[in-house]
């Protein structure tokens, strides 16, 4: 996994890639980062549930 800092319209962004050749990286700014952090336990729960579905 690769995490890079970037910029969009003058605003800081984080870009998460599976690798250098990732065609569809996941990127977000401060507002979404705060939402993710505020709900990290629910996100972890969701991932665990989905992984257990097989």
N, C-alpha and C positions, 0 to 999 in steps of 0.2 A: 504494500500500500504506500502511496506517495501523497504527501500533503504539501501543498504549495500556497504561498500567499500571492494574491493577484489584486487587480483593481478593476472596477467597472464604473464608468462615469465619475471617476474621482473618489469612489468609495472603496474601502478595503474589503477583500473577499478571501475566503478560504476555498481551495480547490482540492478535492480528494479524488485520487485516481487509483485504479487497480494496478496500473503499471504505466510506463512511458507511452505505450501504444494505445492506451484507453481512449476510445473514440467518444465516449459519453461520460465525462467526469461529473462529479457531484459538486456543485459550488453554491456558496451561500455567504451572506453578509452578516453584520452584527445583529440585526433584528432577528433573523432566523436562528443564529447561534444562541441567542438568549432563550428563544422558545425551546430549542433542543435541550439546553441545560436545565431549564425549568421542568422539563418532562422526561428527563433521562431514565428514570425508573420505569415509567410507562413504556418507553421505547424498548428497554431491555426486556420487559415482560412480553411485549409483542413479538420480539425476535425469538425468544424462547418458545413461545406458543407455536409460532410458524415453523420453527425448526423441528419441533416434536410432531408435527403433522405428517412428516415423512415426505 
